[in-house]
Amino acid sequence: MQVRELNQADAKGYYHLRLEALLTNPDAFITTYEQEKQRPDPINTIAKRLESETSRTFGLFVEETLAGIVTLVKETHPKFSHKASVLAMYITKNHRRKGGAELLIKELIQFARAIELEVLHLSVVTDNHPAQELYRKLGFHTYGTEEKAIKLPDRYLDEDHMVLFL
């Protein structure tokens, strides 16, 4: 397994993995599979996003296959420029519990330190215990829980807000 920053050439692989994530774990994401499928020109849109100045997306590769992703989005307001959010974390089912998620987050944290960020935020659905355990292992802690953070057709999901001070 290896982790590297994704670029425009990875847009198609990212898109297919994103669709898999939305189908496999719909509760973990705000965007739905149907919404993602309806986006116009998604590959070019993703390619541009992968070259953004305000975000970086890292990919976990098993051999030549993209098996995991996570995105870091930096705050742009000068008074918030010391902070960033961790978003869109996903590992394929076949590669879970093998250390890949930890490698991804460690690479993201290393990058965040290198660009002198001080605070990383993330949100995770409260019943996603494996993700919470991973984030805690890497130094994140919960600073609040938002009840009814996500509204689904038949229920609500609560989210824990977590922070890591670098």
C-alpha positions in Angstrom: 0.0 0.0 0.0 1.2 3.5 -0.7 -0.3 7.0 -0.3 0.2 9.9 -2.6 -1.5 13.2 -3.4 -3.9 12.9 -6.3 -3.7 15.0 -9.4 -5.8 15.6 -12.6 -4.7 12.3 -14.1 -6.5 10.6 -11.1 -9.9 12.2 -11.8 -11.5 9.2 -13.4 -10.4 6.8 -10.7 -11.5 9.2 -8.0 -14.9 9.6 -9.6 -15.5 5.9 -9.7 -14.3 5.4 -6.2 -16.5 8.3 -5.0 -19.6 6.6 -6.7 -18.7 3.4 -4.9 -18.5 5.2 -1.6 -21.8 6.9 -2.1 -23.5 3.5 -2.9 -21.7 1.5 -0.2 -21.8 4.0 2.7 -24.5 6.5 1.9 -24.9 7.6 5.5 -21.3 8.8 5.7 -21.7 11.4 3.0 -24.0 14.4 2.5 -24.0 14.0 -1.3 -26.1 11.2 -2.6 -25.2 8.8 -5.4 -28.0 10.2 -7.5 -26.8 13.8 -7.1 -23.2 12.8 -8.0 -24.4 10.9 -11.1 -26.3 14.0 -12.3 -23.4 16.4 -12.1 -22.4 17.7 -15.6 -19.0 16.8 -16.8 -17.9 15.2 -13.5 -14.4 14.1 -14.6 -13.3 17.5 -15.7 -14.8 19.1 -12.6 -13.0 16.7 -10.4 -9.7 17.2 -12.3 -9.9 20.9 -11.6 -10.7 20.3 -7.9 -7.7 18.0 -7.6 -5.5 21.0 -8.6 -7.2 23.5 -6.3 -5.0 25.8 -4.2 -7.4 25.4 -1.2 -7.6 21.6 -1.0 -5.5 18.5 -1.4 -6.8 14.9 -1.9 -4.8 11.9 -1.0 -5.2 8.4 -2.4 -4.4 5.0 -1.1 -3.1 2.7 -3.8 -3.0 -1.0 -3.5 -0.7 -2.0 -6.4 -2.1 0.3 -9.1 -5.6 0.5 -7.9 -7.1 3.5 -6.0 -8.5 1.9 -2.8 -9.0 4.9 -0.6 -9.4 8.7 -0.5 -9.4 11.6 1.9 -9.5 15.4 1.3 -8.1 18.3 3.2 -9.8 21.6 2.7 -8.0 24.7 4.0 -9.9 27.7 5.3 -9.4 30.8 3.2 -10.3 33.6 5.5 -7.1 35.1 7.0 -8.4 34.7 10.6 -9.1 31.1 9.9 -6.1 30.2 7.7 -4.6 28.1 10.5 -7.4 25.6 10.2 -8.6 22.9 7.7 -11.3 20.3 7.5 -10.8 16.6 6.7 -13.6 15.4 4.3 -14.7 12.6 2.1 -12.7 9.8 3.8 -13.4 6.4 2.2 -11.7 3.0 2.0 -13.0 0.2 -0.2 -14.6 -2.7 1.7 -11.9 -5.1 0.5 -9.1 -2.9 2.0 -10.6 -1.9 5.3 -8.9 -2.9 8.6 -5.6 -3.4 6.9 -3.9 -0.1 7.9 -4.7 1.9 4.8 -7.0 4.4 6.5 -4.3 5.1 9.0 -1.7 5.6 6.3 -4.0 8.1 4.5 -4.7 10.2 7.6 -1.1 10.2 8.7 -0.1 11.5 5.2 -2.7 14.2 5.5 -1.5 15.2 8.9 2.1 15.3 7.7 1.1 17.5 4.8 -1.0 19.8 7.2 2.1 20.2 9.4 4.3 20.9 6.4 2.1 23.8 5.3 1.9 25.0 8.9 -1.7 24.3 9.7 -2.5 24.3 13.4 -6.0 22.8 13.6 -7.8 20.0 11.8 -11.5 19.5 12.1 -13.7 16.6 11.0 -17.2 15.3 11.5 -18.2 11.6 11.8 -21.5 10.0 12.2 -21.8 9.0 15.9 -22.4 5.3 15.1 -19.3 5.0 12.9 -17.2 3.5 15.7 -14.3 2.2 13.5 -13.8 5.7 12.1 -14.0 7.3 15.5 -11.5 4.8 16.9 -9.0 5.5 14.1 -9.3 9.3 14.6 -8.8 9.0 18.3 -5.8 6.8 17.8 -4.3 9.5 15.6 -4.9 12.2 18.2 -8.3 13.7 17.4 -10.8 14.2 20.2 -14.5 14.9 20.2 -15.4 18.5 21.2 -19.2 18.2 20.5 -22.0 16.2 19.2 -24.6 17.7 16.8 -27.9 16.0 17.2 -29.9 15.5 14.0 -27.0 16.8 11.9 -28.1 14.8 8.8 -31.7 14.3 7.8 -32.5 11.2 5.8 -36.0 10.3 4.5 -36.7 8.0 7.4 -34.4 9.1 10.3 -31.8 11.5 11.5 -28.1 10.9 12.1 -26.0 12.6 14.8 -22.4 13.7 14.2 -19.5 14.0 16.5 -17.2 17.0 15.7 -13.6 16.1 16.3 -10.4 18.2 16.4 -6.7 17.7 16.2 -4.3 20.4 17.4 -1.1 20.2 15.5 
